[in-house]
């Protein structure tokens, strides 16, 4: 059986001959868990320079080194799609970040709404989930996870060239179409918390000129399911699928 392709995100600029110094965690994974030896390949990417084949040149549980040998894949950029979502329980929030990365979101913005369950996130941990999801799914791009922000403030400062696909549970079962929205190159998807949107939030969203309200079918979905369904819908109608 062929050895699994090991992929790793690194912050360094990548070019042939470059030496990459590994962190303690990366070294533990490569040499302690995956048992790599000098000469073994590791495929690395930094989110900017595509994927490169590197080789282990020094091993050590606390630190090791790779040498970059050759380009192995182009830099792929996702469509300019943001995911705005209200954080829910920890494991389900982690799931949303992981799936949004796999599904090709360019940026992930946790937001607080009137009925948000969680007023705090660990941004660095969520960013690490995005890195691991990109490593696992063969992507060369890692979406930035923003700090938690208030939805009303984001809406007040919303960029005029970005449309917002508002997933509104009040439209459950209604027939809506993303294709009826004015053409736009930049989009965002908005998913509410377990408690849904308040009536004033819904009115404000519906009256904004950049908003397209949509239904996600005849059943109310959990927020994590809704995030995956909404990204699937957008990607299949307007994205890179
Ligand atoms: N508590 C709300 C209720 O009972 O009506 C349900 C909120 S739902 C668990 C969380 C979020 O997922 C919603 O705010 C919405 O963004 C999205 N969502 C779930 N089902 C949806 C549907 N059928 N159509 C549109 N959005 C949906």
Boltz pocket constraint, residues with backbone or C-beta under 6 A from the ligand:
constraints:
  - pocket:
      binder: B
      contacts: [[A, 166], [A, 167], [A, 168], [A, 169], [A, 170], [A, 171], [A, 172], [A, 173], [A, 190], [A, 191], [A, 192], [A, 193], [A, 194], [A, 195], [A, 196], [A, 197], [A, 214], [A, 215], [A, 216], [A, 217], [A, 218], [A, 219], [A, 220], [A, 221], [A, 222], [A, 223], [A, 226]]
      max_distance: 6.0
